[in-house]
Amino acid sequence: MQLVISSVTATGLRINNSEVVDIDQARAAITSLDHATDMVNQERSYLGSMQNRLALTTSNLASQTQNIEASHSNIQGTDFAADAAELAKH
């Protein structure tokens, strides 16, 4: 899994330091900010999904570790000689 994080700086979001003198410039600035907000929301969504995937992977690995430790404990507790003798009787 590869995590790629986009730039969310003013430059990365293409937010210009433009003056707002008239209504056309105000509309352009609002459009630019709307676009930047959309980009930040998409990045947050992506990072949230990656965080969920990592949490699920961590949970699965913890479960597997617990199962392996339980199996290992069962194997260590087995008296193979006694079990083999018991099986030979039947």
C-alpha positions, 0 to 999 in steps of 0.5 A: 500500500502506498500513501500519496498525499497531495499538497494542500498549501496555498500554492498546491491549491492554486489560491492566488494572492489576487486583489478583489477590486470588482465583482468579476474578481470577487467571483473568480476568488470565490470560484478559486476558494470553492475549488480549493475547498473541494480539493481539501475535502477530497484529500481528507476523504482519501486520508480517512479511507487510508486510515481505516484500511490501516486500522483494519490491517492492524486489527487483523494482524493483532488477531492473527498474532493472538491465534498463532500464540494460542496455537503455539501454546497448545502445541507446547502443552501437548504430550506427544508420547501420551497422545501417540500411545492413546491413539495406538490403543484405538 
